[in-house]
Amino acid sequence: MHIEVVRKSKGRFEGPGSCLVTPVWESETPPRLTQLDEPAQSIFNAAWKKKAFTGKAQDCFWLPVANKPYDGLLLIGFGKPEACSPETVRRCAGAACTILQQQKITRLYLDWTRFSALPAHAFLEGISLGQYDFSVYKKHPDDSPAPAKIKHFTVLISNSGQTKTVQEECEQAALICAGVNGARHLGNTPANELTPAKLAEFAQGAANSAFCECTILDKTQIASLGMNAFLGVARGSSQPPKLILLHYRHPKAKRTLALVGKGITFDSGGISIKDADGMHEMKYDMCGAAAVLCTLMNVVELKPAINVIGVMPVCENKTGADAQRPGDIIRAYNGVTIEVNNTDAEGRLILADALAFTADKYRPDFLVDIATLTGGAQVALGHFAAAILGTHEALANELIQIGQDCGERLWRLPLWDDYDKLIEGTHADLCNIGPPREASTIAGGCFLKHFIGDTPWAHIDIAATAYGVKHIPYWDEKSANGFGVRLLTRWILRQAAAF
């Protein structure tokens, strides 16, 4: 997408396929719009009177215009000024994507002259995320044109002194959103296509910088490290496991951050097999790894002065002849023994080894893992926020605040010592599940806490936000969302700027 920020007086419109977007506040009376001639203003006033458009957030109204260098004017309601946030702007932009596609708009001019207090890049994010679609496996008629997408995005501002800042913010947002859409593509790709080996191959291609190195460990190497919890999950599949290690190094770095992402490319539940309903969605069980991988891709492009480690344990959880059994006891990388009482609680097993390995080998200043870990996260929070748990107050608070700013909201759950009793093993140090229907998301976090040593750590459970989210216009409820890429990328940038 080509991005340009100019003063409104210098903006030059190019059509066909162009559109001027004008945000409108919600009010009792229709605003007078200088972009409209009298006939068009009369049409707009009549629509307002009939409440076909009142400026409520996400309301859209398309007006074809005559004698203008653009095809039409798209009015977008931003709601009440006091209630409008960056997330409001994102959702309003996402809501506009359907109309823009119907009108075959490829050039968008955003009149931001009266909205400079709000971030224009949030509108760009809503457009970039809202026009994503996953149709690579669908047959399209030869004469069917591809859906129109915005290829040129121009922000019209009133203060030329803001041009450079707004331009940089929009370009950065576009790059980050490309990473988000990359994670969505990985999440949406079916498990027969995206095997552990294929995901590892994709990661190697992502390390296309002198600053970034990719190492792929195979089953033998994983075994030599003593990662028996990881290997136990992988035993039931004919697809060999992979441990993907991405290491971004910057010569001016003063800190090291580590990200660990759960990468179950398909989860049948293993011997504790899942119900058939919804099992087709278990291709999404690698969305944590996709988020880490595509965050590292963003980091490679943005080049912040910080070191970042990305660790992704990747395998399938299947029911093959050698599959792990309920009741098995395994010894993890750090020597902790685990009773596997439910093979469908597999994510915490592969993360246990990956976290212990990362903390031991890299000694990061902060360690964050992201995983589709528990259905309990959806029970507790619905689809509108991910759960966050951790051992470091400042780290958790910073991630929560960044999530609020970027539209990937987090809600803190406790990790009190009392909860450790839920995962005590009968014949081993730990059990991989707690009592039925009792604080399952917290129990998962408590389990992982035993594998991070004294490293400052946060765990993000995205089981309810990685896919299937409804009522957010820039996301598709039938698709992966790339949740975590914006959050983690912006956290890394903030950490780099602070030191």
N, C-alpha and C positions, 0 to 999 in steps of 0.2 A: 504494500500500500504506500503510495506517495503521499507525504504529509507536508503541508505548507501552512504557515501562520503569517498573516498579513493584516495591516490596518484595513478596516472596512472600505475606506475611501480608495484604496489601491487594489481592491479585489476585482479580478476580471473573471467573469463567468464563461464557461465553455459548455455548450450543449451540442447535440442532444444527449440525453442520459444524465442531465445534471439537475440538481435540486437544491433549493435554499431551505435550510431548516431554521425555524424560529421558535425558541422556547417561549412559553406563555405562562404567567402565574394564574392560579385560580382566583376568580373574583366574581362579583355579582353582575358586573357590566362588561361587555366585550371591549377589549383594548382597541385603540386606533392604531393600525399597522401601516407604516409608511410604505411597505413593500406592495400594498394593494391599491389598485385604482378603485374608483367609486363602485363600479358593478361588482367587483370581487369583494370589496368591503361589505356591500349589502348582502351578498351570499353568506359571508362569514357571520354577519350580525344575525341573520335569520337562523343559521345553524345554532348559534349561541342561545338565541331566544327559545328554541325548541330543545335546548340542553343536549343537542347532538355533540356538542363540544363545549366544555366549561373551564378547561385548564386544569382539571384534576390530574394528579400524577398518572402518567402512562396513557392519558387520552391522546389520540392522534387524529389530525384532520388534514386531508390532502386537498389542495386547491390548485387546479390547473390554471395557469395565468397566460394572458396574451401580452404581446409586445415586451417580453422580458427575455433576457439571454439564458434563461433556465426553463426547464420543462414545467416546473410547478413549485409551489410553496408547501412545505410540510410543517404544520403547527403541532408542537408537542407540549402537552400540559406538564408543568413541573410541580403542581400542587401549591400549597401555601408556602410562602418564603421561609417562615420560621421552622417548617418541618422538612425542608429540602436539604438533603445531605449528598455527599458523593455517591452513596449507594442508590439514592433516588435517581440521580442523573444516569447511572449505569442502567438501571431498570427501565427508565424512560427510553433510552437509546435502544435497548434490547426490544422493547415493545414496538419501536418504529421499523424494525428490520423487515417484517412481513410486508408492510406497505412499500418500502423502498424496493423490495424484490419484485412485487407486483407491478410497480411502475418502471421496472428495469433501470433503476438508477445506479450509475457507476461513479458519478462525481457528486460528492456531497460538500456543500458549503454551509458551515455552521455559524450563524450570527450569534456571537458571544459578547457583543458589545455591552449588554445590560446584565451580564452574568459573570463578570470577572472575579467575583468573590468565590465562585465555585470552580473546581478543577475541570478544565476542558478535557483533560486526558481521561477523566472518568467516562465522558460521553464516548470517546474513541474506544475505550474498553468495552462498553456495552455493544457497540457496533461490531467490533472485532470478534467478540465471543458470540454475539447473537446471530451472526450470519454463518457460523460454522455448521456444516452438515456432513454426515457420514453416509456416503452413497456409493462407495467404491465397488461394492459387490452387486449393485443394481444394474440391470440392463436398461440403457437409454436408447430410444429411437435415434437413428442416424441423423434425422432432420430436426431433432429436438435441441434447441439451444441450451447451453449451460445456464443455471440460475444466475441472475445478475448479482454481482457483489461490488461493494465499494472498493474502487481501486485508487481513487484520488480523494483525499480528505483535506479540506481547507478550513481553517479556523479564522474567522473575521473578528478582530479585536479593535478596541478604540484607542488603546495606549501602545504606541510603538515600542515603548520601553520594556514591555512585557514579551515582546516577540521571541527573543532568544530563550527565555525560561519556558514559555509555553511550548515552543518547538521541541526543546529537549525533553520535557515531560511527556509530550505526545509520542515522540519517537521511542522513548524508553517503554512506555505503556504498550505500544504496538509490538515491540520485540518480546516483552514479557507475555503478552497474549498469544503470540505465535508459539511460545513454549507451552502455554496452557492448552492450546489446540493440538499441539503435538502429543501431550499426555492424554488428551481425549481420544486421539486416533489410536494410540496404543491400547487404551482401555477398551475401546470398541472393537478392536480386531479380534476375531474369534480364536479360541484356544488351539484349534487345529493349525492355524497359521502362525500365531504368536507363541511358539514354544519357548522354553527357557533358552535354548540355543539361539533362536532368532532374536530374542530380546537382548542377549549378550552381544550378538552381531550388531544390532542397532546401537548399543552403547559404545562399541568400538568406533563406529562411524561418527558418534557425537564428540569424541575426544579429538577434534580436528584443530588443536591449538598447541603451540609450543608450551603453553602453561598447563595443559591438562594431559594426564596419562591414564590409560585404561588397562586394567589387568583383569583377566578372567580366570578364576580358579575352577578346575574341574572336580569331579567326584573324588578322585584319588587325593588331590591336594586338599580338598575340604576334609577328608578323613584324616589326613596327616596332622591337621590342626586340632583334631579332637572335637569336631563339631558334630557330635552324635545326635543332638536334638534336631538339627537341620536335616541330617541324613536320614533320620528315622521317618520324617515326614515324606521324604522323596522316595522311600523304598518301594512304594506301591505302584510307581509309574515306570514305564519303559523309557520316558524322556529323562535323560541324566540331568542332575541339578547343576546350577552354575552360581558361583559367588562373584558378582560384578563389583569391581572396585574402581571408582573414578577419583582421581586425585588432582585437584586444581591447586597449583602453587603460584603465588605472586611474589616477585622479588622484594617487594616492600611490605609484605605481610608481617603483622605483629601478633596475629591471633589465628587459631585454627578452629573451625567449626566442623562438626560431623553430622551428616544426615544418614539415617538408616530407613529403608523403605521395604515393606513387606511385598514380596513378589510371587504370590501363588498364581500361576498363569491359568490354572483351573482347579477348583476345589469341589470334589465330590463329597467331601466329608470323611473319606477313607472308610474304614470298617464301620465307623459310626456314621453311616451314610445319611445324607440329607434327604428330605422329601423331594419328590420329583418336581413339585410346583416351585418355580423360581430357580431351579438348579442351572438353567441356561444362563442365568445372570452371573454365575460364578466365574466367568471369564474376567469379571471386574475385580477379582480378588488380588490383582497385581497393581491396583491403582496407586498404592503407596509407593511402590518401586517406580512407577511411571512418573509420579510427582517428583521424586528425588532425581531421576534421570533428566527430566526436562528442566528442572531447576538448575542442574549443573550445566545444561546446554545454554541456559540464559546467562549463567555466570561466565562461561567461556566468552560469550559475546560482549558482556558488559565490563569485564575485566576489573572487578573491584580489588582493592589492595588487601586481600585476606586469603588465607588458605582454606579450602573447603574439601572435605572428604565425603564421597557418596558411596554408601555400602548397600548392596541390594542382594539378599539371598533369594534365589529364584528357583522354583521347582513346581511340580504338580502334586496335588494330594489325591491319590487314586486308591483303587481297591485291588491292586494286583496280587499275585500269589505270595509275594514277599512283603505285603503291606504290614505296617506297624499295627499291633493289636491293642485293644483296651486292656489295661493292666500291665503293659510292658513298663520297665524301668530303664531309663537312659541316663547317661552322664554327659552333661553339657560341657562346653569349652572351658568354663571356669571351675569345673569339678563338682558343681551342684548336681545332685541326682533328682530326677523328676519321674513321678508316676504319671503315666499317660492314661488317664481314666476315660478320656473322650478324644478320639482321633480327629474330631471336627474342631477342636481347639488347637489347631495346628499353627496358626499365625504366630502365637506367642512362643512356640517352640523354635521356629526358624529365626525369629527376632532375638530370642535369648542368646543364641550363639553369635549372631551378628553384632548385637550390642556389646557382649562381653569381649569379643574380638576387637571391635572398634575402640572401646575404652582402653583395652590393654595395649594394642599396637600403636595407636595414633595419639593417645593422651590429649584429646581435644579440650579446648576451653569450655565448649558447650556441645552437648549431644542431644539431638532431636530425632525421634523416630515418628514415622507416619504410617498408618496401617488401617485397612478395613478389618478391624479386629473383632468387634462384638455387636450382635444385634441389639444388645442392651442400650447402646448409644442412641439408637432410633427410638426405643421405648422411652428413654429419659428425655431426649431433646427433639424428637421428630427429625425432619429433614433440614432444619434451618440453622443448625449449628453443629460443629464437631466438638467432641469432648476433649479436654486437655487435662492431663495429670502430670505431676512432676515433683522433683525434689528441690527446685531452685525457684524461689519466689519471684525474683526480678526477671528471670528468663520467662516464666509463665506469663507474668503481667505484660512484658514487652510483646510477646506473641499475641496475646489477647487484644492489645491495643492496635497492633498492626492489622490483625484480622478484622477488627471493627472498621478501620480506615479503608481496607481494600475489598470489603464485602465477603470475606471468608471468616465468618464469625466462630469464635471458640467460647466454650463455657467450662469453667474450672470445676472439677470434681475432687474430693479429698483423697488423700493417701495416708490416713491415720494408721498408726501401728496396729490398731484393733482389727483392721481389715486383713492383716497378715494371717490371722487365724483361719480365714476362709480358704486359704490355699496350702495349709499344712498337709504334708504327705503322711500316709499311714505307715508305709514301709520305705519311704524315701524322704529327702529334704522337703520337696514341694510336690503338690499335685497340680496338674495343668488345668483343672477346673475347680470352681467353688461350688457351694450348695446351689441347687436349682432355684432360679428366679430370685437370686439374692445378690444384688450389687455386682452384676456380671462385668460391667465395664470397669469398675473399680478393682475387682478381683484380677482382671487382666493386667491393669496397670501395676498392681501390687506384685504380681508374678514377675513382670519385666524389671521391676526395681531391684530384684536380686541379682541382676546381671550387668549393672552399670558401675559398680564400685562406688567411688566417691566423686565421679564425674558429674558436674551439674547437668541435669537431664530433664527433658520434657517429652511426654508421649501424647500424640494426637491421634484420636480414634475417629476415622472418617467413614466408618461403615454406613452411616446414614446420609453422608453428603457427597460421596464419591460418584454416585449415579442415582437416577430416579427422583431427582428433586423437582417438585412441582411449584408453580406460581412464581418463579423467578424468570422473567422473560428472556434474559440472555443465556439461560441454560435450557437444555432440552431434556425433558423428563425421561425420554427413551434412550438417553445417551450418557456416556461418562462426562464428567464435568471438569476434570483436571484440577480438582480441589487441592489446594496446598501449594501449587506452583507460584501463584502471586504472593501468597503469604510468606513462603520460605525465601523467595527471591528478594522481596523487599526487606525481610529480616536480615539477610546477608548483606545487602547494600547498606542498611543502617549500621550494622556492626562494623563494616569496613570504614564507614565515615566517622565512627566514634573513636577510632584508634589510628 
